[in-house]
Amino acid sequence: MDGIRLVVLDPPAYRRSWPAGRFFPGMTGELVYDRALEPEESAALLARIAEPAR
């Protein structure tokens, strides 16, 4: 969003009977946790994100 990648962490929408994770052995990843957003910041960002096309 605006050149910045955001990760939104929510509980799964429903229970799964299979492992939902993905494994890519040739791809390393890196995550830097800066901070949790304040509720007002989260609401403002989510208001700017479109619903997925169905």
CHARMM-style PDB file with segment names, atoms N, HN, CA, C and O in Angstrom:
ATOM      1  N   MET     1       0.856  -1.165   0.000  1.00  0.00      PROA
ATOM      2  CA  MET     1       0.000   0.000   0.000  1.00  0.00      PROA
ATOM      3  C   MET     1       0.900   1.226   0.000  1.00  0.00      PROA
ATOM      4  O   MET     1       1.692   1.424   0.921  1.00  0.00      PROA
ATOM      5  N   ASP     2       0.776   2.040  -1.030  1.00  0.00      PROA
ATOM      6  HN  ASP     2       0.132   1.878  -1.778  1.00  0.00      PROA
ATOM      7  CA  ASP     2       1.616   3.241  -1.168  1.00  0.00      PROA
ATOM      8  C   ASP     2       3.101   2.896  -1.088  1.00  0.00      PROA
ATOM      9  O   ASP     2       3.887   3.651  -0.516  1.00  0.00      PROA
ATOM     10  N   GLY     3       3.485   1.751  -1.666  1.00  0.00      PROA
ATOM     11  HN  GLY     3       2.847   1.138  -2.131  1.00  0.00      PROA
ATOM     12  CA  GLY     3       4.882   1.346  -1.681  1.00  0.00      PROA
ATOM     13  C   GLY     3       5.368   0.648  -0.424  1.00  0.00      PROA
ATOM     14  O   GLY     3       6.553   0.333  -0.316  1.00  0.00      PROA
ATOM     15  N   ILE     4       4.492   0.404   0.514  1.00  0.00      PROA
ATOM     16  HN  ILE     4       3.529   0.660   0.427  1.00  0.00      PROA
ATOM     17  CA  ILE     4       4.865  -0.265   1.767  1.00  0.00      PROA
ATOM     18  C   ILE     4       4.051  -1.542   1.893  1.00  0.00      PROA
ATOM     19  O   ILE     4       2.841  -1.544   1.671  1.00  0.00      PROA
ATOM     20  N   ARG     5       4.724  -2.626   2.249  1.00  0.00      PROA
ATOM     21  HN  ARG     5       5.708  -2.625   2.429  1.00  0.00      PROA
ATOM     22  CA  ARG     5       4.016  -3.888   2.455  1.00  0.00      PROA
ATOM     23  C   ARG     5       3.467  -3.938   3.870  1.00  0.00      PROA
ATOM     24  O   ARG     5       4.180  -3.674   4.838  1.00  0.00      PROA
ATOM     25  N   LEU     6       2.204  -4.277   3.973  1.00  0.00      PROA
ATOM     26  HN  LEU     6       1.625  -4.491   3.187  1.00  0.00      PROA
ATOM     27  CA  LEU     6       1.540  -4.392   5.267  1.00  0.00      PROA
ATOM     28  C   LEU     6       1.148  -5.840   5.491  1.00  0.00      PROA
ATOM     29  O   LEU     6       0.753  -6.535   4.555  1.00  0.00      PROA
ATOM     30  N   VAL     7       1.254  -6.285   6.708  1.00  0.00      PROA
ATOM     31  HN  VAL     7       1.574  -5.720   7.468  1.00  0.00      PROA
ATOM     32  CA  VAL     7       0.791  -7.611   7.082  1.00  0.00      PROA
ATOM     33  C   VAL     7      -0.314  -7.418   8.107  1.00  0.00      PROA
ATOM     34  O   VAL     7      -0.103  -6.836   9.170  1.00  0.00      PROA
ATOM     35  N   VAL     8      -1.494  -7.915   7.769  1.00  0.00      PROA
ATOM     36  HN  VAL     8      -1.666  -8.388   6.905  1.00  0.00      PROA
ATOM     37  CA  VAL     8      -2.630  -7.828   8.675  1.00  0.00      PROA
ATOM     38  C   VAL     8      -2.821  -9.214   9.278  1.00  0.00      PROA
ATOM     39  O   VAL     8      -3.076 -10.182   8.562  1.00  0.00      PROA
ATOM     40  N   LEU     9      -2.700  -9.299  10.572  1.00  0.00      PROA
ATOM     41  HN  LEU     9      -2.493  -8.512  11.154  1.00  0.00      PROA
ATOM     42  CA  LEU     9      -2.833 -10.580  11.264  1.00  0.00      PROA
ATOM     43  C   LEU     9      -4.194 -10.648  11.933  1.00  0.00      PROA
ATOM     44  O   LEU     9      -4.509  -9.854  12.820  1.00  0.00      PROA
ATOM     45  N   ASP    10      -4.980 -11.592  11.502  1.00  0.00      PROA
ATOM     46  HN  ASP    10      -4.724 -12.237  10.782  1.00  0.00      PROA
ATOM     47  CA  ASP    10      -6.300 -11.850  12.063  1.00  0.00      PROA
ATOM     48  C   ASP    10      -6.420 -13.350  12.306  1.00  0.00      PROA
ATOM     49  O   ASP    10      -5.702 -14.135  11.688  1.00  0.00      PROA
ATOM     50  N   PRO    11      -7.309 -13.751  13.188  1.00  0.00      PROA
ATOM     51  CA  PRO    11      -7.548 -15.187  13.332  1.00  0.00      PROA
ATOM     52  C   PRO    11      -8.122 -15.735  12.019  1.00  0.00      PROA
ATOM     53  O   PRO    11      -8.737 -14.985  11.261  1.00  0.00      PROA
ATOM     54  N   PRO    12      -7.931 -17.026  11.741  1.00  0.00      PROA
ATOM     55  CA  PRO    12      -8.516 -17.610  10.527  1.00  0.00      PROA
ATOM     56  C   PRO    12     -10.030 -17.429  10.522  1.00  0.00      PROA
ATOM     57  O   PRO    12     -10.677 -17.443  11.569  1.00  0.00      PROA
ATOM     58  N   ALA    13     -10.578 -17.259   9.327  1.00  0.00      PROA
ATOM     59  HN  ALA    13     -10.053 -17.248   8.477  1.00  0.00      PROA
ATOM     60  CA  ALA    13     -12.028 -17.051   9.198  1.00  0.00      PROA
ATOM     61  C   ALA    13     -12.811 -18.312   9.558  1.00  0.00      PROA
ATOM     62  O   ALA    13     -13.969 -18.232   9.969  1.00  0.00      PROA
ATOM     63  N   TYR    14     -12.177 -19.477   9.404  1.00  0.00      PROA
ATOM     64  HN  TYR    14     -11.237 -19.542   9.070  1.00  0.00      PROA
ATOM     65  CA  TYR    14     -12.838 -20.746   9.734  1.00  0.00      PROA
ATOM     66  C   TYR    14     -11.778 -21.785  10.050  1.00  0.00      PROA
ATOM     67  O   TYR    14     -10.616 -21.630   9.674  1.00  0.00      PROA
ATOM     68  N   ARG    15     -12.175 -22.841  10.739  1.00  0.00      PROA
ATOM     69  HN  ARG    15     -13.119 -22.968  11.044  1.00  0.00      PROA
ATOM     70  CA  ARG    15     -11.246 -23.920  11.093  1.00  0.00      PROA
ATOM     71  C   ARG    15     -10.927 -24.742   9.859  1.00  0.00      PROA
ATOM     72  O   ARG    15     -11.800 -24.996   9.029  1.00  0.00      PROA
ATOM     73  N   ARG    16      -9.692 -25.152   9.743  1.00  0.00      PROA
ATOM     74  HN  ARG    16      -8.983 -24.945  10.417  1.00  0.00      PROA
ATOM     75  CA  ARG    16      -9.271 -25.992   8.629  1.00  0.00      PROA
ATOM     76  C   ARG    16      -8.852 -27.353   9.163  1.00  0.00      PROA
ATOM     77  O   ARG    16      -8.341 -27.473  10.276  1.00  0.00      PROA
ATOM     78  N   SER    17      -9.079 -28.366   8.354  1.00  0.00      PROA
ATOM     79  HN  SER    17      -9.495 -28.268   7.450  1.00  0.00      PROA
ATOM     80  CA  SER    17      -8.675 -29.719   8.766  1.00  0.00      PROA
ATOM     81  C   SER    17      -7.321 -30.087   8.171  1.00  0.00      PROA
ATOM     82  O   SER    17      -6.876 -31.226   8.308  1.00  0.00      PROA
ATOM     83  N   TRP    18      -6.661 -29.136   7.510  1.00  0.00      PROA
ATOM     84  HN  TRP    18      -7.022 -28.210   7.398  1.00  0.00      PROA
ATOM     85  CA  TRP    18      -5.347 -29.356   6.918  1.00  0.00      PROA
ATOM     86  C   TRP    18      -4.434 -28.210   7.356  1.00  0.00      PROA
ATOM     87  O   TRP    18      -4.917 -27.145   7.739  1.00  0.00      PROA
ATOM     88  N   PRO    19      -3.130 -28.422   7.301  1.00  0.00      PROA
ATOM     89  CA  PRO    19      -2.222 -27.327   7.658  1.00  0.00      PROA
ATOM     90  C   PRO    19      -2.274 -26.235   6.584  1.00  0.00      PROA
ATOM     91  O   PRO    19      -2.066 -26.516   5.403  1.00  0.00      PROA
ATOM     92  N   ALA    20      -2.544 -25.024   6.981  1.00  0.00      PROA
ATOM     93  HN  ALA    20      -2.712 -24.796   7.940  1.00  0.00      PROA
ATOM     94  CA  ALA    20      -2.716 -23.933   6.028  1.00  0.00      PROA
ATOM     95  C   ALA    20      -1.411 -23.215   5.709  1.00  0.00      PROA
ATOM     96  O   ALA    20      -1.407 -22.286   4.901  1.00  0.00      PROA
ATOM     97  N   GLY    21      -0.308 -23.620   6.321  1.00  0.00      PROA
ATOM     98  HN  GLY    21      -0.311 -24.375   6.977  1.00  0.00      PROA
ATOM     99  CA  GLY    21       0.962 -22.957   6.080  1.00  0.00      PROA
ATOM    100  C   GLY    21       1.541 -23.301   4.717  1.00  0.00      PROA
ATOM    101  O   GLY    21       1.108 -24.254   4.070  1.00  0.00      PROA
ATOM    102  N   ARG    22       2.512 -22.525   4.291  1.00  0.00      PROA
ATOM    103  HN  ARG    22       2.864 -21.750   4.816  1.00  0.00      PROA
ATOM    104  CA  ARG    22       3.209 -22.770   3.038  1.00  0.00      PROA
ATOM    105  C   ARG    22       4.696 -22.908   3.329  1.00  0.00      PROA
ATOM    106  O   ARG    22       5.218 -22.278   4.249  1.00  0.00      PROA
ATOM    107  N   PHE    23       5.368 -23.727   2.549  1.00  0.00      PROA
ATOM    108  HN  PHE    23       4.944 -24.239   1.802  1.00  0.00      PROA
ATOM    109  CA  PHE    23       6.784 -23.992   2.761  1.00  0.00      PROA
ATOM    110  C   PHE    23       7.514 -23.831   1.441  1.00  0.00      PROA
ATOM    111  O   PHE    23       7.213 -24.531   0.474  1.00  0.00      PROA
ATOM    112  N   PHE    24       8.459 -22.924   1.392  1.00  0.00      PROA
ATOM    113  HN  PHE    24       8.703 -22.355   2.178  1.00  0.00      PROA
ATOM    114  CA  PHE    24       9.273 -22.686   0.207  1.00  0.00      PROA
ATOM    115  C   PHE    24      10.739 -22.822   0.613  1.00  0.00      PROA
ATOM    116  O   PHE    24      11.339 -21.844   1.058  1.00  0.00      PROA
ATOM    117  N   PRO    25      11.331 -24.011   0.471  1.00  0.00      PROA
ATOM    118  CA  PRO    25      12.683 -24.239   0.985  1.00  0.00      PROA
ATOM    119  C   PRO    25      13.750 -23.362   0.333  1.00  0.00      PROA
ATOM    120  O   PRO    25      14.763 -23.078   0.973  1.00  0.00      PROA
ATOM    121  N   GLY    26      13.568 -22.922  -0.914  1.00  0.00      PROA
ATOM    122  HN  GLY    26      12.745 -23.153  -1.434  1.00  0.00      PROA
ATOM    123  CA  GLY    26      14.579 -22.113  -1.575  1.00  0.00      PROA
ATOM    124  C   GLY    26      14.418 -20.623  -1.369  1.00  0.00      PROA
ATOM    125  O   GLY    26      15.198 -19.837  -1.907  1.00  0.00      PROA
ATOM    126  N   MET    27      13.417 -20.217  -0.596  1.00  0.00      PROA
ATOM    127  HN  MET    27      12.783 -20.856  -0.159  1.00  0.00      PROA
ATOM    128  CA  MET    27      13.149 -18.788  -0.424  1.00  0.00      PROA
ATOM    129  C   MET    27      13.264 -18.431   1.056  1.00  0.00      PROA
ATOM    130  O   MET    27      12.518 -18.937   1.894  1.00  0.00      PROA
ATOM    131  N   THR    28      14.201 -17.565   1.350  1.00  0.00      PROA
ATOM    132  HN  THR    28      14.807 -17.154   0.669  1.00  0.00      PROA
ATOM    133  CA  THR    28      14.332 -17.112   2.740  1.00  0.00      PROA
ATOM    134  C   THR    28      13.500 -15.852   2.920  1.00  0.00      PROA
ATOM    135  O   THR    28      13.301 -15.079   1.983  1.00  0.00      PROA
ATOM    136  N   GLY    29      13.041 -15.668   4.083  1.00  0.00      PROA
ATOM    137  HN  GLY    29      13.202 -16.295   4.845  1.00  0.00      PROA
ATOM    138  CA  GLY    29      12.214 -14.501   4.372  1.00  0.00      PROA
ATOM    139  C   GLY    29      12.771 -13.708   5.534  1.00  0.00      PROA
ATOM    140  O   GLY    29      13.592 -14.198   6.308  1.00  0.00      PROA
ATOM    141  N   GLU    30      12.317 -12.497   5.638  1.00  0.00      PROA
ATOM    142  HN  GLU    30      11.649 -12.099   5.009  1.00  0.00      PROA
ATOM    143  CA  GLU    30      12.733 -11.633   6.737  1.00  0.00      PROA
ATOM    144  C   GLU    30      11.540 -10.769   7.129  1.00  0.00      PROA
ATOM    145  O   GLU    30      10.840 -10.233   6.270  1.00  0.00      PROA
ATOM    146  N   LEU    31      11.326 -10.645   8.394  1.00  0.00      PROA
ATOM    147  HN  LEU    31      11.896 -11.081   9.091  1.00  0.00      PROA
ATOM    148  CA  LEU    31      10.244  -9.822   8.907  1.00  0.00      PROA
ATOM    149  C   LEU    31      10.804  -8.936  10.008  1.00  0.00      PROA
ATOM    150  O   LEU    31      11.455  -9.421  10.934  1.00  0.00      PROA
ATOM    151  N   VAL    32      10.554  -7.661   9.906  1.00  0.00      PROA
ATOM    152  HN  VAL    32      10.025  -7.268   9.154  1.00  0.00      PROA
ATOM    153  CA  VAL    32      10.969  -6.719  10.938  1.00  0.00      PROA
ATOM    154  C   VAL    32       9.697  -6.152  11.560  1.00  0.00      PROA
ATOM    155  O   VAL    32       8.903  -5.493  10.889  1.00  0.00      PROA
ATOM    156  N   TYR    33       9.519  -6.413  12.826  1.00  0.00      PROA
ATOM    157  HN  TYR    33      10.163  -6.949  13.371  1.00  0.00      PROA
ATOM    158  CA  TYR    33       8.346  -5.902  13.551  1.00  0.00      PROA
ATOM    159  C   TYR    33       8.721  -4.540  14.119  1.00  0.00      PROA
ATOM    160  O   TYR    33       9.567  -4.432  15.006  1.00  0.00      PROA
ATOM    161  N   ASP    34       8.079  -3.505  13.595  1.00  0.00      PROA
ATOM    162  HN  ASP    34       7.392  -3.592  12.874  1.00  0.00      PROA
ATOM    163  CA  ASP    34       8.343  -2.161  14.105  1.00  0.00      PROA
ATOM    164  C   ASP    34       7.466  -1.860  15.312  1.00  0.00      PROA
ATOM    165  O   ASP    34       7.947  -1.495  16.385  1.00  0.00      PROA
ATOM    166  N   ARG    35       6.158  -2.025  15.101  1.00  0.00      PROA
ATOM    167  HN  ARG    35       5.767  -2.321  14.229  1.00  0.00      PROA
ATOM    168  CA  ARG    35       5.227  -1.728  16.187  1.00  0.00      PROA
ATOM    169  C   ARG    35       3.826  -2.140  15.761  1.00  0.00      PROA
ATOM    170  O   ARG    35       3.558  -2.346  14.578  1.00  0.00      PROA
ATOM    171  N   ALA    36       2.951  -2.255  16.725  1.00  0.00      PROA
ATOM    172  HN  ALA    36       3.169  -2.088  17.686  1.00  0.00      PROA
ATOM    173  CA  ALA    36       1.529  -2.464  16.442  1.00  0.00      PROA
ATOM    174  C   ALA    36       0.898  -1.096  16.228  1.00  0.00      PROA
ATOM    175  O   ALA    36       1.251  -0.127  16.900  1.00  0.00      PROA
ATOM    176  N   LEU    37      -0.022  -1.025  15.303  1.00  0.00      PROA
ATOM    177  HN  LEU    37      -0.309  -1.811  14.757  1.00  0.00      PROA
ATOM    178  CA  LEU    37      -0.704   0.238  15.030  1.00  0.00      PROA
ATOM    179  C   LEU    37      -1.740   0.523  16.107  1.00  0.00      PROA
ATOM    180  O   LEU    37      -2.312  -0.389  16.705  1.00  0.00      PROA
ATOM    181  N   GLU    38      -1.963   1.781  16.331  1.00  0.00      PROA
ATOM    182  HN  GLU    38      -1.499   2.522  15.845  1.00  0.00      PROA
ATOM    183  CA  GLU    38      -3.039   2.190  17.219  1.00  0.00      PROA
ATOM    184  C   GLU    38      -4.366   1.897  16.518  1.00  0.00      PROA
ATOM    185  O   GLU    38      -4.414   1.869  15.289  1.00  0.00      PROA
ATOM    186  N   PRO    39      -5.435   1.679  17.271  1.00  0.00      PROA
ATOM    187  CA  PRO    39      -6.722   1.373  16.641  1.00  0.00      PROA
ATOM    188  C   PRO    39      -7.151   2.398  15.586  1.00  0.00      PROA
ATOM    189  O   PRO    39      -7.715   2.028  14.557  1.00  0.00      PROA
ATOM    190  N   GLU    40      -6.889   3.667  15.834  1.00  0.00      PROA
ATOM    191  HN  GLU    40      -6.430   3.968  16.671  1.00  0.00      PROA
ATOM    192  CA  GLU    40      -7.270   4.710  14.873  1.00  0.00      PROA
ATOM    193  C   GLU    40      -6.471   4.575  13.578  1.00  0.00      PROA
ATOM    194  O   GLU    40      -7.015   4.763  12.490  1.00  0.00      PROA
ATOM    195  N   GLU    41      -5.172   4.247  13.694  1.00  0.00      PROA
ATOM    196  HN  GLU    41      -4.730   4.094  14.578  1.00  0.00      PROA
ATOM    197  CA  GLU    41      -4.333   4.058  12.509  1.00  0.00      PROA
ATOM    198  C   GLU    41      -4.813   2.855  11.699  1.00  0.00      PROA
ATOM    199  O   GLU    41      -4.884   2.909  10.471  1.00  0.00      PROA
ATOM    200  N   SER    42      -5.137   1.785  12.389  1.00  0.00      PROA
ATOM    201  HN  SER    42      -5.080   1.740  13.386  1.00  0.00      PROA
ATOM    202  CA  SER    42      -5.634   0.584  11.716  1.00  0.00      PROA
ATOM    203  C   SER    42      -6.929   0.875  10.972  1.00  0.00      PROA
ATOM    204  O   SER    42      -7.087   0.475   9.819  1.00  0.00      PROA
ATOM    205  N   ALA    43      -7.844   1.562  11.616  1.00  0.00      PROA
ATOM    206  HN  ALA    43      -7.715   1.888  12.553  1.00  0.00      PROA
ATOM    207  CA  ALA    43      -9.130   1.884  10.985  1.00  0.00      PROA
ATOM    208  C   ALA    43      -8.927   2.744   9.747  1.00  0.00      PROA
ATOM    209  O   ALA    43      -9.596   2.530   8.736  1.00  0.00      PROA
ATOM    210  N   ALA    44      -8.021   3.712   9.804  1.00  0.00      PROA
ATOM    211  HN  ALA    44      -7.478   3.886  10.626  1.00  0.00      PROA
ATOM    212  CA  ALA    44      -7.769   4.591   8.657  1.00  0.00      PROA
ATOM    213  C   ALA    44      -7.177   3.803   7.494  1.00  0.00      PROA
ATOM    214  O   ALA    44      -7.574   4.020   6.349  1.00  0.00      PROA
ATOM    215  N   LEU    45      -6.235   2.892   7.756  1.00  0.00      PROA
ATOM    216  HN  LEU    45      -5.913   2.716   8.686  1.00  0.00      PROA
ATOM    217  CA  LEU    45      -5.642   2.088   6.692  1.00  0.00      PROA
ATOM    218  C   LEU    45      -6.650   1.119   6.099  1.00  0.00      PROA
ATOM    219  O   LEU    45      -6.736   0.987   4.878  1.00  0.00      PROA
ATOM    220  N   LEU    46      -7.410   0.442   6.941  1.00  0.00      PROA
ATOM    221  HN  LEU    46      -7.341   0.550   7.932  1.00  0.00      PROA
ATOM    222  CA  LEU    46      -8.388  -0.522   6.444  1.00  0.00      PROA
ATOM    223  C   LEU    46      -9.476   0.153   5.631  1.00  0.00      PROA
ATOM    224  O   LEU    46     -10.034  -0.464   4.723  1.00  0.00      PROA
ATOM    225  N   ALA    47      -9.790   1.400   5.933  1.00  0.00      PROA
ATOM    226  HN  ALA    47      -9.337   1.901   6.670  1.00  0.00      PROA
ATOM    227  CA  ALA    47     -10.808   2.125   5.170  1.00  0.00      PROA
ATOM    228  C   ALA    47     -10.330   2.401   3.736  1.00  0.00      PROA
ATOM    229  O   ALA    47     -11.148   2.604   2.839  1.00  0.00      PROA
ATOM    230  N   ARG    48      -9.003   2.408   3.519  1.00  0.00      PROA
ATOM    231  HN  ARG    48      -8.338   2.243   4.247  1.00  0.00      PROA
ATOM    232  CA  ARG    48      -8.438   2.706   2.205  1.00  0.00      PROA
ATOM    233  C   ARG    48      -8.230   1.445   1.359  1.00  0.00      PROA
ATOM    234  O   ARG    48      -7.939   1.549   0.168  1.00  0.00      PROA
ATOM    235  N   ILE    49      -8.372   0.276   1.949  1.00  0.00      PROA
ATOM    236  HN  ILE    49      -8.609   0.192   2.917  1.00  0.00      PROA
ATOM    237  CA  ILE    49      -8.140  -0.975   1.239  1.00  0.00      PROA
ATOM    238  C   ILE    49      -9.459  -1.469   0.653  1.00  0.00      PROA
ATOM    239  O   ILE    49     -10.478  -1.517   1.341  1.00  0.00      PROA
ATOM    240  N   ALA    50      -9.425  -1.831  -0.619  1.00  0.00      PROA
ATOM    241  HN  ALA    50      -8.597  -1.792  -1.178  1.00  0.00      PROA
ATOM    242  CA  ALA    50     -10.640  -2.315  -1.296  1.00  0.00      PROA
ATOM    243  C   ALA    50     -10.934  -3.751  -0.909  1.00  0.00      PROA
ATOM    244  O   ALA    50     -10.027  -4.518  -0.583  1.00  0.00      PROA
ATOM    245  N   GLU    51     -12.197  -4.105  -0.946  1.00  0.00      PROA
ATOM    246  HN  GLU    51     -12.934  -3.482  -1.210  1.00  0.00      PROA
ATOM    247  CA  GLU    51     -12.601  -5.494  -0.740  1.00  0.00      PROA
ATOM    248  C   GLU    51     -12.084  -6.325  -1.913  1.00  0.00      PROA
ATOM    249  O   GLU    51     -12.018  -5.817  -3.032  1.00  0.00      PROA
ATOM    250  N   PRO    52     -11.717  -7.585  -1.688  1.00  0.00      PROA
ATOM    251  CA  PRO    52     -11.248  -8.418  -2.796  1.00  0.00      PROA
ATOM    252  C   PRO    52     -12.357  -8.657  -3.809  1.00  0.00      PROA
ATOM    253  O   PRO    52     -13.530  -8.768  -3.452  1.00  0.00      PROA
ATOM    254  N   ALA    53     -11.969  -8.732  -5.077  1.00  0.00      PROA
ATOM    255  HN  ALA    53     -11.017  -8.642  -5.367  1.00  0.00      PROA
ATOM    256  CA  ALA    53     -12.947  -9.032  -6.129  1.00  0.00      PROA
ATOM    257  C   ALA    53     -13.398 -10.472  -5.996  1.00  0.00      PROA
ATOM    258  O   ALA    53     -12.592 -11.351  -5.689  1.00  0.00      PROA
ATOM    259  N   ARG    54     -14.669 -10.719  -6.221  1.00  0.00      PROA
ATOM    260  HN  ARG    54     -15.323 -10.005  -6.470  1.00  0.00      PROA
ATOM    261  CA  ARG    54     -15.194 -12.086  -6.100  1.00  0.00      PROA
ATOM    262  C   ARG    54     -15.661 -12.578  -7.429  1.00  0.00      PROA
ATOM    263  OT1 ARG    54     -16.137 -13.709  -7.536  1.00  0.00      PROA
TER     264      ARG     54
END
